[in-house]
Amino acid sequence: MRRRPAGGSLPRVMARVILVLDLGSSRLRCALVPLEGGGEPVEAARAPYPVTNDRAGALAHAYNPRLLRERLLRVLAQGAQAAGPGNVAAIAVTAQRLATCFFEADLATLSAGANADTRAVFQGGAMDDARGPLIYRTTGHLPSMLFAPAKYAWWRESRLRTARRIAKTAGLDAWAALQLTGTIAETRLGLAESGLLDVTSGKPAEALLGRLGVPLGLLPDVLPPDAPVGQLTAEAAEATGLPRTTPVHLAGPDSHAAAVGCGAASEDTAACAAGWSAPVHVTTASPAFDPQARTWTSLHGASGRWTVEATPGDTGRMLDSVRRLLAPRASHERFDALAQSAFESGRPVTAFLGPRAIDLSNPGITMGGVLLPAPITHGGLDAADIARAAFENAAFAIRESLALARSVAGAGSREVALSGGMAESAVFPQLLADVLGEPVRVHRNATATGAASLASTPASELAASCADLAANGATVEPGPRSRECGESYERWLRLRERLDALTEEL
């Protein structure tokens, strides 16, 4: 995605665009997506999140809603200025999943949770012990600690006075749309990713929610397909410089928007949105559930389709941690070059730094580290070896996750579509193609493109339009190192099995 030039201003885009507001895991962004002509999305503004502020303990993470609203309006105003307010056809909002918000009866924000919020670990564990199989068969998601019912239970058990004031719950994208329109609403996909939907019927999980103590009245109205949440309030219009008649659409979770932006709407393609994490989605024509509940089952952004999701966990976050550890001042480009320089070293350094195909029914801590020949004074070791091993760890974990998702979906997708920040790496797309032994189609702006498509394309036509979106990708074929990478992957699996046996030592 093109970005604002350093130290300069962004040229005004003189065409009809959709402003995409993306409340991702790492920052807020506003992108301009042309409605016609196939132009590349332009990132017009970005802002860091206000430091999470919650007094509920180390596991609780929630944003300061006042500061978050101010930054949201600021990045939209910058986007509107870049586009020219008269050129903005609509606003599309997408956001990180698992960020649960709670509201009072007057829709004032009681809590704007971040996706790192795990305060409900004990409440979710109790739900899973009592009704885990039923929860998974209904919602397609475990563990419950990540989802709205368990978080609501935490408020009832830990902050009863505040819990009595809770009137609605919704995701962070719905919270953002509320700030712009004064109306709270959700999509079916948003409810599904909050653990509130029966993913088979596509309706709120009324019977299950009753058993979990969640009043059905807490759920916002569900938007009909293609319907906007509403138009801008007078206050939001003044703050952003946009006309009051500007419609605001919910585009759902960012990973699902990215799958649409990659054109992954058929069973031929798997989509991996590799940012802070790297969930792998395989599209299915009907809901498919894992007998062991290791994967998630959810709706697809395109109507009449579902997804099976497996995740390798914090891939991008792990790589960024290694970058800051090895070379705190190095740019991402420099870190890429550092890893690239070690691919021909031949030193068998293997990393186990967290990413792996996670059993989503029972995620937990495992033994990890870096294995290498010792003594290091004999074979040599430098930062480049560790950087390369970290990149390989991420690629190996995505391959393992892809295999798991395909096995549950019963589909052998022909191509993998890669998007997110890791798709912009000079190293990772080729490495992933080599590790998978199959083509990887790279999309560098899939979340913005997908969110704009979800806002501007009728639901009945979205699946067909995904073929055009798929053509926007650049295919990377496996290279000469593919066989060697495949052997390294098998070695990584064998070594990890031995490390897993040591987990009880933690």
Secondary structure, 3 states (H helix, E strand, C coil): CECCCCCCCCCCCCCCEEEEEEECCCEEEEEEEECCCCCCCEEEEEEECCCCCCCCCCCCCEECHHHHHHHHHHHHHHHHHHHCHHHEEEEEEEECCCCEEEECCCCCEEEEECCCCCCCHHHHHHHHHHHHHHHHHHHCCCCHHHCHHHHHHHHHHHCHHHHCCCCEEEEHHHHHHHHHHCCCEECHHHHHCCCCEECCCCEECHHHHHHCCCCHHHCCEECCCCCCCEECCHHHHHHHCCCCCCEEEEEEEHHHHHHHHCCCCCCCEEEEECCCCCCEEEEECCCCCCCCCCCEEEECCCCCCEEEEECCCCHHHHHHHHHHHHCCCCCHHHHHHHHHCCCCCCCCCEEECCCCCCCCCCCCCCCCEEECCCCHHHHCCCHHHHHHHHHHHHHHHHHHHHHHHHHHHCCCCCEEEEECHHHHCCCHHHHHHHHHCCCEEECCCHHHHHHHHHHHCCHHHHHHHHHHHHCCCEEECCCCCHHHHHHHHHHHHHHHHHHHCCHHHC
